[in-house]
Amino acid sequence: MSTTPHTVFCVKFQKELEGLDEVPFEGHPLGQRIYENVSKVAWKGWVEHTNPSGTMMLPDDLRAICETCDHLGISFISDEIYH
């Protein structure tokens, strides 16, 4: 049995597109608003943009890199907000 995909008028692309499979941030009003107005493609682009490399480091690994940089007298610059 096939089901028709959920469609939305996407605020980013300004056309009717396939919507998300489920409400993000369940229980929060923003999640419902995203579900009703953002396409699957637009959401995927936003998620990839928020962490383009997909890299998440463990705190101990990040600490080891920073300590090594300090020891070598070089700077470690990261624009990631996840650490």
Long-range contacts (C-beta under 8 A, 24 or more apart in sequence): 6-35, 8-35, 8-36, 8-37, 8-38, 8-39, 9-37, 10-37, 10-38, 10-39, 10-41, 10-42, 11-37, 11-38, 11-42, 12-38, 12-39, 12-42, 12-45, 13-39, 13-41, 13-42, 17-41, 17-42, 51-80, 51-82, 55-80, 56-82, 57-83, 59-83
